[in-house]
């Protein structure tokens, strides 16, 4: 069942759906846009463009999570993301900024710089301080499913029942977050498309996304430009996978997705507006 309400991120409300999260990678080695925003000024330029295209949230990350990626030192991650967040908010103080990190030190520095959300690929398991930090900050938080680490996640991932196992994991992590003091109204769940999954696993999760939404929290989906789309369409370059991404966004919306983490905001925004208009007319 679709989550039709809003999500709280600090003093802001996101929603109702569809919510667009625009990606700003302040990294030299991301799979899709390596080095394009590898400075505070370039990151701010990209963020402003995504906001103009209709992004509701800007997600700033300082460490690549592509398959096989090595971690970066926490000090370097902070050095990358904090100036970028400050630069974005200096230009657009009303913007909602998310920090893509699993480290509490980075999250704390980003929140102090004005971020209102933490996007944690480890679902608060990667750092024992993170749950308490998020709870005390009252910020939004994305809890994502991932097998292993970005370095190891694509080494022969296997599941008995990928949808059931991801659903159970996310339900458990949401319960743990609430037990740690996180406001349930601040939580989003992400099935982690492409994170420790094969093509078949990704398609199964997209096809049964209603089962993930049925946990009772809004669902964020991140398929943007990912490799499994290239396997289906033949598009070798990540930037050629925009149409495939849009298709998955519309399909996910129809199965209850609330938010969409994308590189190409305008294309996804327009497609989702059409999908939302059709749903509004056809709803009883």
C-alpha positions as CSV (number, residue, x, y, z in Angstrom):
1,X,0.0,0.0,0.0
2,X,1.4,3.4,-1.0
3,X,2.4,5.8,1.8
4,X,0.4,8.9,0.9
5,X,1.4,11.2,3.7
6,X,4.6,13.1,4.4
7,X,8.1,12.4,5.9
8,X,9.6,14.8,8.4
9,X,13.2,16.0,7.9
10,X,14.1,18.3,10.7
11,X,11.6,21.2,10.5
12,X,10.5,20.3,6.9
13,X,7.9,18.0,5.5
14,X,8.5,16.0,2.3
15,X,5.6,14.8,0.3
16,X,3.1,13.8,-0.6
17,X,4.6,11.5,-3.2
18,X,6.4,11.5,-5.6
19,X,9.4,13.0,-3.9
20,X,12.5,13.5,-6.1
21,X,16.0,13.2,-4.5
22,X,18.7,14.6,-6.8
23,X,22.1,13.1,-6.6
24,X,25.3,15.2,-6.1
25,X,28.4,13.0,-5.9
26,X,31.4,15.0,-4.5
27,X,33.7,12.1,-5.5
28,X,36.3,11.4,-8.2
29,X,35.2,7.8,-8.8
30,X,31.4,7.4,-8.9
31,X,30.2,5.1,-11.5
32,X,28.0,7.5,-13.3
33,X,29.4,11.0,-13.0
34,X,32.9,10.6,-11.8
35,X,34.5,14.0,-10.9
36,X,31.7,16.1,-12.4
37,X,31.0,17.8,-9.0
38,X,34.3,17.2,-7.3
39,X,34.5,20.7,-5.7
40,X,32.1,22.7,-3.5
41,X,31.4,25.1,-6.3
42,X,30.8,22.4,-8.9
43,X,28.6,20.5,-6.4
44,X,26.5,23.7,-5.8
45,X,26.1,24.3,-9.5
46,X,24.8,20.8,-10.0
47,X,22.5,21.0,-7.0
48,X,21.1,24.3,-8.2
49,X,20.4,22.8,-11.6
50,X,18.7,19.8,-10.0
51,X,16.6,22.1,-7.8
52,X,15.5,24.0,-10.9
53,X,14.5,20.7,-12.5
54,X,12.2,20.0,-9.6
55,X,14.3,18.1,-7.0
56,X,12.7,18.1,-3.5
57,X,15.9,16.9,-1.8
58,X,19.6,17.1,-2.7
59,X,21.6,14.0,-1.7
60,X,25.3,14.8,-1.2
61,X,27.8,12.0,-1.0
62,X,31.6,12.0,-0.5
63,X,32.3,8.3,-0.9
64,X,31.5,6.2,-4.0
65,X,29.3,3.2,-3.3
66,X,29.6,1.6,-6.7
67,X,30.4,-2.1,-6.8
68,X,34.0,-2.7,-5.9
69,X,34.6,0.8,-4.4
70,X,37.1,1.2,-1.6
71,X,36.1,3.3,1.4
72,X,37.7,6.8,2.0
73,X,39.0,8.1,5.3
74,X,36.3,9.9,7.4
75,X,38.3,13.1,7.4
76,X,38.4,13.1,3.6
77,X,34.7,12.4,3.4
78,X,33.9,15.3,5.6
79,X,36.3,17.6,3.6
80,X,34.3,16.7,0.5
81,X,30.7,17.0,1.7
82,X,30.6,19.8,4.3
83,X,31.9,22.6,2.0
84,X,29.5,21.4,-0.7
85,X,26.5,21.5,1.7
86,X,27.4,24.9,2.9
87,X,27.8,26.2,-0.7
88,X,24.5,24.8,-1.7
89,X,22.6,26.3,1.3
90,X,24.4,29.6,0.8
91,X,22.8,29.8,-2.6
92,X,19.5,28.1,-1.7
93,X,18.9,28.3,2.1
94,X,15.4,26.7,1.8
95,X,16.8,23.6,0.1
96,X,16.5,20.2,1.9
97,X,19.9,18.6,1.8
98,X,20.6,14.9,2.6
99,X,24.1,13.5,3.4
100,X,24.8,10.0,1.9
101,X,27.0,8.5,4.7
102,X,27.1,5.6,7.2
103,X,29.6,7.4,9.5
104,X,28.3,9.4,12.5
105,X,31.2,11.9,12.3
106,X,30.4,12.8,8.8
107,X,26.6,12.9,9.5
108,X,27.2,15.1,12.5
109,X,29.3,17.6,10.6
110,X,26.8,17.6,7.7
111,X,23.9,18.2,10.0
112,X,25.8,21.1,11.7
113,X,26.3,22.5,8.2
114,X,22.5,22.4,7.6
115,X,21.7,19.0,6.2
116,X,18.3,17.7,7.3
117,X,18.5,14.0,6.3
118,X,20.9,11.1,6.6
119,X,21.0,8.5,3.8
120,X,22.6,5.4,5.4
121,X,23.4,2.5,3.1
122,X,24.0,0.3,6.2
123,X,20.6,1.1,7.8
124,X,22.3,2.4,10.9
125,X,24.5,-0.7,11.4
126,X,27.8,0.8,10.1
127,X,28.4,3.0,13.1
128,X,27.1,2.4,16.6
129,X,26.7,6.2,17.2
130,X,24.5,6.8,14.2
131,X,21.1,5.8,15.5
132,X,21.4,8.1,18.6
133,X,22.7,11.0,16.4
134,X,19.7,10.7,14.1
135,X,17.3,10.4,16.9
136,X,18.6,13.5,18.7
137,X,18.8,15.5,15.5
138,X,15.2,14.7,14.5
139,X,16.4,14.5,10.9
140,X,15.1,12.3,8.2
141,X,16.8,9.0,7.7
142,X,16.9,6.4,4.9
143,X,17.5,2.8,5.9
144,X,18.8,0.8,3.0
145,X,19.3,-3.0,2.5
146,X,22.8,-4.1,1.4
147,X,24.6,-7.5,1.5
148,X,28.2,-7.1,2.5
149,X,30.0,-3.8,1.6
150,X,30.3,-1.9,-1.7
151,X,33.7,-3.6,-2.1
152,X,32.2,-7.1,-1.8
153,X,28.4,-6.9,-2.4
154,X,28.4,-8.1,-6.0
155,X,30.4,-11.3,-5.3
156,X,27.8,-14.0,-6.0
157,X,24.8,-12.6,-4.0
158,X,22.3,-15.3,-3.2
159,X,18.8,-15.3,-1.6
160,X,16.2,-18.0,-0.9
161,X,13.5,-15.3,-1.2
162,X,14.9,-11.9,-2.1
163,X,11.7,-10.0,-1.5
164,X,10.9,-11.7,1.8
165,X,14.4,-11.3,3.1
166,X,14.8,-7.7,2.2
167,X,11.3,-6.9,3.6
168,X,12.2,-8.7,6.9
169,X,15.5,-6.9,7.1
170,X,14.0,-3.5,6.6
171,X,11.2,-4.1,9.0
172,X,13.8,-5.1,11.6
173,X,16.0,-2.1,11.0
174,X,13.0,0.3,11.2
175,X,12.0,-1.3,14.5
176,X,15.6,-1.0,15.8
177,X,15.7,2.7,14.8
178,X,12.4,3.4,16.6
179,X,13.7,1.6,19.6
180,X,16.8,3.8,19.6
181,X,14.5,6.9,19.7
182,X,14.1,7.8,16.0
183,X,10.8,9.3,15.2
184,X,8.8,6.8,13.0
185,X,7.7,9.8,10.9
186,X,11.3,10.5,9.8
187,X,12.1,7.0,8.4
188,X,12.2,5.9,4.8
189,X,13.1,2.4,3.6
190,X,15.2,1.6,0.6
191,X,15.4,-2.0,-0.8
192,X,18.9,-1.3,-2.1
193,X,18.5,-2.0,-5.8
194,X,21.9,-3.0,-7.2
195,X,23.5,-3.4,-3.7
196,X,24.3,-7.1,-3.4
197,X,21.7,-8.2,-6.0
198,X,21.7,-9.8,-9.4
199,X,19.5,-8.6,-12.3
200,X,16.9,-11.1,-11.4
201,X,16.9,-9.9,-7.7
202,X,16.5,-6.3,-8.8
203,X,13.6,-7.1,-11.0
204,X,11.9,-9.2,-8.4
205,X,12.2,-6.3,-5.9
206,X,10.8,-3.8,-8.3
207,X,7.9,-6.2,-9.3
208,X,7.0,-6.8,-5.6
209,X,7.8,-3.3,-4.2
210,X,4.3,-3.3,-2.7
211,X,5.5,-5.9,-0.2
212,X,8.2,-3.5,0.9
213,X,5.8,-0.6,1.1
214,X,3.5,-2.9,3.2
215,X,6.0,-2.6,6.1
216,X,4.3,0.7,6.8
217,X,7.0,3.2,6.0
218,X,7.5,5.3,2.9
219,X,9.8,3.6,0.3
220,X,12.7,5.3,-1.5
221,X,13.9,3.6,-4.7
222,X,17.3,4.2,-6.3
223,X,17.7,2.7,-9.8
224,X,19.2,5.6,-11.5
225,X,21.6,4.7,-14.4
226,X,22.5,1.4,-12.8
227,X,24.2,-1.5,-14.5
228,X,21.2,-3.8,-14.5
229,X,19.4,-1.3,-16.8
230,X,22.2,-1.6,-19.2
231,X,21.9,-5.4,-19.2
232,X,18.2,-5.0,-20.2
233,X,18.5,-2.2,-22.7
234,X,22.0,-2.6,-24.0
235,X,23.0,0.9,-23.0
236,X,26.7,0.6,-22.0
237,X,27.2,4.2,-20.8
238,X,25.4,5.1,-17.5
239,X,24.3,8.4,-19.1
240,X,22.5,6.4,-21.8
241,X,20.3,4.7,-19.2
242,X,17.9,7.7,-18.5
243,X,14.9,6.1,-20.3
244,X,15.4,2.8,-18.5
245,X,15.6,4.7,-15.2
246,X,12.3,6.6,-16.0
247,X,10.6,3.3,-16.7
248,X,11.6,1.9,-13.3
249,X,10.5,5.0,-11.6
250,X,7.0,4.9,-13.1
251,X,6.7,1.1,-12.3
252,X,7.9,1.7,-8.8
253,X,5.5,4.5,-8.3
254,X,2.6,2.3,-9.3
255,X,3.7,-0.3,-6.7
256,X,3.8,2.3,-3.9
257,X,7.2,4.0,-4.0
258,X,7.3,7.4,-2.2
259,X,10.7,8.8,-3.2
260,X,13.1,8.4,-6.1
261,X,16.9,9.0,-5.9
262,X,17.9,10.0,-9.4
263,X,20.6,11.8,-11.5
264,X,18.2,13.0,-14.1
265,X,15.5,14.9,-12.2
266,X,13.6,16.6,-15.0
267,X,12.9,13.4,-17.0
268,X,11.8,11.5,-13.9
269,X,9.8,14.4,-12.5
270,X,7.8,14.7,-15.7
271,X,7.1,11.0,-16.1
272,X,6.0,10.8,-12.4
273,X,3.7,13.7,-12.8
274,X,1.9,11.9,-15.6
275,X,1.7,8.7,-13.5
276,X,0.4,10.7,-10.5
277,X,-2.2,12.4,-12.6
278,X,-3.5,9.1,-14.0
279,X,-3.6,7.6,-10.5
280,X,-5.5,10.6,-9.1
281,X,-8.2,10.4,-11.8
282,X,-8.5,6.6,-11.6
283,X,-8.6,6.4,-7.8
284,X,-12.0,5.6,-6.3
